[in-house]
């Protein structure tokens, strides 16, 4: 039987099951970034400020993204070294969904396919609608952005899916669902926004039904070697600039996620670095921002969106340096 731990238990277990035992000072830092509950009022205030910033960023920027890129607010999956058009980029975003489902071994058999799905960090509902249509089942999406939730409902209604998909403004770290509700727990590029990774993973496991697949596709920093205690100062400086623009908390590695899943006794844990398969994405986003339509839309959208556009070259730099990794981590909750 899967044991859902308190955030403090989960974080402490994760820290002590790493490659080495951290000292007291290191543990305090690790707990703050990975979700320890022993945090002061200032830290809690900063978390709430981060959540407001995320909501406002997507309230402001989702319209311009949809206008240029459509309703899938995530990377595309490409063949390495491919050169493609904008329409191909949209097809690559759909391919990303399919590749993630395949990697997680989500059943295609009508008798075993998911019957209920949650899309954690749903954007304007692209994945939710696609999954509901693919499996003929119900999907619930959650987002911090009221603008995104409203737009997602409108898009679903326009496609005749209002009875299959629903959207709520809700916190992924405190989801408004009972235990064991969903057969597929889906998080496409939302984990990077979570200030408490242990609490995030714990919530994904909590709402998953016995036997459910959990899929996390997210931005990570590179895995640390056994001789490293942290990234180097230049790497942290680059990530800090990206965090400031995109309202991201402290980054973690793919290994960090795997250890968190292991601490919950989840099964069939798999992880992969898909960075080479998303390589054409950021250059394409930058090119779209530099068109007349992109420039005028940026100016009209507001300062938060402009700041996001200004650091896009840093995302490319991070990928090229091997610092930023596009990771997929999947697992299954025990029956």
Beta strands, then each sheet from edge to edge (+ up, - down):
strand 1: 116-120
strand 2: 138-143
strand 3: 165-169
strand 4: 182-188
strand 5: 208-221
strand 6: 267-273
strand 7: 324-332
sheet 1: 3+ 2+ 1+ 4+ 5+ 7- 6+
end
